[in-house]
């Protein structure tokens, strides 16, 4: 069973009426306060139920409002019984005839079904009673009625900034013939391109007695807000017993400037170094982010710092850690060093740092520091090698090009292979073992007349595979004479993963290569870690957009190893991904690639 209740009272035979409704003043001036008073009467039951009284005032229509109609404004009060009062405190700024409608409504009604809340209804409902009237708003106070004259306000400081406490002194001159107590209101308004003031920012008021012919200062303090257009109007009104006796609008009384809000974000240091390349994984690091204020006043700031994985795109990779400082004061041209103590985490790769500065919760500055530092293998010692030759040649260590001779490089301890080659193809190669803290000097001894040779013996499975060395086909079990240095082999077979590798031929030596291709299973999945992953694609040959569908939300960048050039190249979504191909995939989070 459904019933509608008024705060628990059955809605039956209520009879509310409006009585003795009146408004003052009868002929208000522009922006003069209008007060509406009246009574609500209730028959048949004691009056303790709430009712709403809403006063609506419709403006006189301008020519451009003939389609949509002129605006209507509303003020409301809740009457528990007896008398009510509603004020339009800012009055009305348009001259002409206004329509006033005072409507009486039930309070909020609650509909229940078997004691369960079903709906809550607020006005507008059919009104219980209505009072209507018309009144005319005239222009500003005529000079003969203006017995009090507001003079130009004095504002200090004259050109404040946002947040500044402003003192406004409003002189009032009495032209009255007798002493009186006057109420002065001061409206601080935004500027306006129209002759009338803009929207009111804040209204202040003060009352005091004044003698005939006396000039009395009324002082108000105002905290400035955002500049907007930079101009401020001041409207001063003088009342005696709620009757307007003086008014003045001071256009562009003063100006407001925006706070110079700027911060320089300096390059972060890691353990007092800029972009160090040898931070061991898991070791303690101290990151210092310098913040320099270019603001015109002291600011309370909060700083957020992200440590991210590096990215080939020039944008930050996945977030490793986030750190937020507490509020701190920073003076103009001052420097605040935000210090973070943490440990080196993530992949063995470069790391980015992002820095934000907030004032009052609003972002004011940001910078992304690409490749801020590099993380290396934990606890691995290093040594140094100096490579020389009688003329400049390219130097490779463990298949990586480091530069041309003369060259000094820092390397991890252990055994390494090197190769050197000039532009004519003359080359030489060798190996060395490096101890912690040791410095080796190696003459790569590349000769312009040509290098020495060695022998390659190669076997492969399956026998149906197609195998090339430096692009030339070879046969299973064959022996081949090659120049000393680095070479590439590539092996392919239908139904098997493609494979490729670089190998080293030593002068006067035989290098044995055995290739065992792996059969491709049907379908499958690969677990990927956040960051870079070297994988062999085991799905069917198809366009990348289809092959990568399951990890599309995580992909940052994908490369494939071109078997002809032996270079990694970017994979686009319309390219073919070859079954058995080698790929280098960067993902933003741990995920599983299924195909």
LINBEL-V177088 format. One line per field, one symbol per residue. psi: psi as a letter, one per 40 degrees, with the letter a starting at -180 (. if undefined). A space follows every 50 residues. Layout:
# LINBEL-V177088
psi: ???
This chain:
# LINBEL-V177088
psi: hhihigfehhghfhgiihifhiiiidgiihehhhhhiaihihidiigeii ihhhhhhhiihideeddeiiihiiiiihheibiihhhgdeahehiahihh hhihiiahihhihfehhdihhiihihidihhiiiihhaaihiddegehhh ihihhhidgiiheihhhhhhhhhheieiiihihhihhhiiiieidiiaih dihiiiiiiiiheihhhhhihhhiaidbeeihihhhihihfehheiiihh hfdiihiihhhihhhihiihfeihfiefhhheihihhhhhhhhfieihih ihhhhhhiiiieeeiiaihdihhhiihiihiheihhhhhhhaihiaigai iihihihihfehheiiihhhfdihhiihehiiaihhhiieihiihhhfeh hdaiiihhihiiiahiiiiiiaeeehiiiaiihhiheihihhhefhhdei aiiahhhhiihieeihhihfehiiiheihhhiihaiiiihhiiheihiii iiihhiheihhhhhhhihihihaaihhiihaihhihheaihiiddddede edeehdihiihhddefihihhieeihhhheihihhhieihihhi.
